[in-house]
Amino acid sequence: VEVLENLAFLANASNLVMYMVKFMHFEPAKAANAVTNFMGTAFLLALLGGFLSDAFLTTYHTYLLSALVEFC
């Protein structure tokens, strides 16, 4: 399941570069830079969220908070 999630994430990232170049008229280098900045931020926030949930929340509260973020 994790492999498919990463595949979808990377496919969306490559499509986002094309969207930024064709429709938002970014230069290709600036579009790629913006997308890689987004990807780096997303990966770093996942690490921060994992640390915070391990340090301060119980398993139940982590599941509850994740469900609220996902569905709201």
N, C-alpha and C positions, 0 to 999 in steps of 0.2 A: 504494500500500500504506500509506503514511504517513497518508493522509486517512482510510482505514478504521480504522486504529489509533486516531487521535484521536477519530473518531466513537464507537468502542466505549468509549474512556476517558470521554468526556463522558456517554454514555448510562449507564454504570455510576455515574458521579458523581451524576447526577440520581436514579437509582434508590436510591442510598445515602441521599440526603436523605429520600426518602419512607419508606424503611425505618427511619431514625432517628426520624422523627416518629411513624409509626404503631405500630411494635413496641417501640422503645426509649423512647418517650414523651419525646423531646426537644422543646423548643419549636422552631418552624420556624426562627427566627433563629439559635438555637444549633446546630441541625443543619446549616444552610447554612454557618455559620462553621467548624464542624469539617471539613466536606467541602472548603471552599476552603483551609483550612490544610493539609489532606492534599494537595490538588492543587499548591499552591505548593511544599510540601516535595518532592514528586515531581519537579517541574520543576527546582528548584534542585539536587537531587541528581544529575539528569541532566547538568547543567552541570559539577558537581564531578567526576563520573565521567569526562566527556569531557576535562576538563583533566588529571586524573591519568593517564588512559591515554595522552594525547598527550605528557605530560611525562616519564613514567617507564617506560612499557611499549612493547614492539615490537608490530607489527601482529599477529603470531602469538599473543603472550601476551594481547593484548586479546581476540582471538577465543576463545581457550581459556578465559579467565576468564569471558567473557560466556556461553559454552556451559555452563560449570559452574553459574553462577548461574541460568540459565534452566532447566536440566534437573534440578537437585538441590533 
